[in-house]
Amino acid sequence: MKHFTLILLFASLASLSAVEKPAVLWPDGAPGALGTTPKDIPTLTPCLPAKTSGAAMLLIPGGSYSGIYEGQAEPFALWLNEQGITVFVLRYRLGSAGYRYPAQLQDAVEAMRQIRGAADKWKIDPKRIGVMGFSAGGHLASTLINRPEDGEVEGRKPAISARPDLAILCYPVISMITKPHATSRKMLIGEKPSDELVRQTSSELQAHPGLPPCFLWHTAEDKLVPVEHAQLYAAALHQNGVPHELHLYQHGDHGTGLIGTQHPWFADLVFWLKAHKWITTP
């Protein structure tokens, strides 16, 4: 019965959206590509709402930097479409395919530039383009707002900013030092990273004044990525005067609150987005 309900929900959301074919992010080959198979070719999938609010979101699924968890891709894109938000799902290069930092960030930076550069085409406001990431995707999202310069490709000097205007981090991986998620750390920076690289990829140490507003949520029962990750980043944002909102829910293991479930984070996020004028519907 639950499976049938999910099918009906996705069908209902899909009727309010148009999911386009994935576009190759780097038509001439990704920088430092290790091959030409699908795992070497990151993509960006536009998901267009029936009626746009003018806001857009780069959606970054999780997967421990070793895979792409599809349950955090199009299902959430369709839900955001229902709120009037245009969404672009990023499938980025992974550590399991031999890619280490900053290859993943290069993909996120390029995705942001392509979205903002084609704002007229997509009928979106170039100053209302955010990023939303889950788990390891939350780490990539936090890195994108903290240190987009690390994702710059040598020899290129784009005039378009790659920093998002808003960030949503869902049970994010944050620290490579405090209770690190072992798989994400290994896949991103290898088994023997330098102390400098560990600090560089620990987002709580890289927050600074001037970052965009952030919405974070986590659960106290998360056994995979400890709740301290979100708490550390929220504390760093507070210390640097960055507007943010942190929601800690008592119950739920890692990955709770997926589409098709009842969870308060959906309503809390919609309330926050309305306060920031990203959702204009009643």
Secondary structure, 3 states (H helix, E strand, C coil): CHHHHHHHHHHHHHCCEEECCCEECCCCCCCCCCCCCHHHCCEEEEEEECCCCCCEEEEECCCCCCCCCHHHCHHHHHHHHHCCCEEEEEECCCHHHCCCCCHHHHHHHHHHHHHHHCHHHHCCCCCCEEEEEECHHHHHHHHHHHCHHHHCCCCCCCCCCCCCCCEEEECCCCCCCCCCCHHHHHHHHCCCCCHHHHHHCCHHHCCCCCCCCEEEEEECCCCCCCCHHHHHHHHHHHHCCCCEEEEEECCCCCCCCCCCCCCHHHHHHHHHHHHCCCCCCC
